[in-house]
Amino acid sequence: MSGNITFTIIKPDAVSKNYTEAIFEKIEKAGFEVLKRKDVCLTKELADNFYEIHKGQPFFAGLVEFMTSGPIVVAALKKGNAVEDFRATIGKTNPLEAAEGTIRKVYGEMVSRNAIHGSDSDENAQREIRFFFTPEEVEF
């Protein structure tokens, strides 16, 4: 199903402000099917592993600290052209630069607290889904 699946995380800032259900409503309204969803509390070890690609970057420690600061919601999503369409749905990383009506424009505060993560490629979507879900939970 390459090309038809993507991954998202509702980040701690959005979860703590009770934006989760409103964000999922926007996701579903944009035509995405939620294949699987679950609440997670990341440990430092899990966050280090998930964000391993960013190790050595100046923002890495702050990212791990933020992502372990409270509950998150992870989900596998399905739609044609999933990754690209989802990136358009969530908007630019910086909420101030995001298009009107996008999730980050509506619910994000700043680059480091932008409410939501979306996979940036089909390969990363598959890797990220496999990090949180078993093959029995989400089939490709």
N, C-alpha and C positions, 0 to 999 in steps of 0.2 A: 504493500500500500504506500510505497514511497511517494511523497508529494501530497498525500491526503491526510497526513497526521502531523500534529504539532503538540507542543507541551507548554504549559504555563505554570507560573507560581504567583499566587496572590501573596504579596509580601507582608511582613509584620506591621508596617504602617497602615496599610489598608485593612488588614484583619482587625487591628486594635480599634479602628474607627468604625467598625461594623459595616464596611463597604462590600464585603464578600458577595452577598446575594445580589446586590445591585450590579456589581461587575459581571457576575455570571449571567444576569439578565441581558446585559449588553452583548456579551459573547454569544449567547444563543440567538439574540435578535440579529446578529451579524451572520447567522447561518451555520454556526458551529454546533456540532453534536458533542456533548460531553460523554466520552467513552468510559472514563473512570476518574474519580475524584476522591481525595482524602485529605484529612487534616494531619499535619506533621509538626513536630517540634524538633528542629535540627539541633544536634549536638555540635560542638566545635569540630569533632573528628569528621562527622558527616558533611558539614559545611566546607571544611578544608578539602575533602575529597571531591565534592560536587564542583567547587570552584577552582579545582587544581590548575586549570588552564590559565588562571590569572595569578598564580603564585609568582612572587617576585615583583609584581606591580605595586606601586605606592598605595593604591586603594584597597589592596587585598585584606589586610587586617581589619580595616573598618567595615568592609563588606561582610566578612565572616562574623564580626561582632553584631552588626545589624541583623543579619539573617538568623542569628541564634537568639535575638532579643525577645522573641515571642513566637506564637504559633504562625504557621503559614498554611496555605491550601495549595496542593499540587493537583494538576489535572492533565489528562491526555484528551486532545480534541481532534475531531475529524471534520474535514471539509475539503473539497477540491482546492488545489493550490493553497494548502493550509498554512504553510510557513509565511509566505508572502502576504496572503490576505490577513493573517493574524497580526503581522507586524504593522500593517496599515490600520487595523482596528485598535491597536494599543497606542500608536503614535510614537513620535520621537522620544528618545531616552530622556531628554530634558523637557519636562512638562510645559515650560514657558515657550518652547519652540514647537510643541505638538499641535497638530491641527485641531480646530474646534470640534468638540463632540467625541474625540478619541478618549480612551480610558485614562491615559496618563494626563491629558489636559483636564479632565473632570476630577480625577481622584488623586493625582500626584502633586507633590509639593515642590520637589527639587530633584536634581539628577540622582542623588543618593537615596531619595525616598520617593520613588516614582510609582509606587503602588503595585506594579506587575512586571513579571518577566515573561518573555516569549522567545522561543528558540529562534536562532538566526539562520539555520540551515536544516535540510532534511536529515543529514547525518547527526547533527547535534540534537534534533528532536528525538530521534531514536535512542541516542545515548542517554539523554535526560529522562525519557520515559522509563528506560530499563533501570535507571538508578533508583527510581521510586516504586516501580510496579513490576510484578513478575510477568513472564510471558502468558501465563494463564489469566491474568487480570486484564491485559491489553494485548491483543493480537495485531500484528502488522499485516 
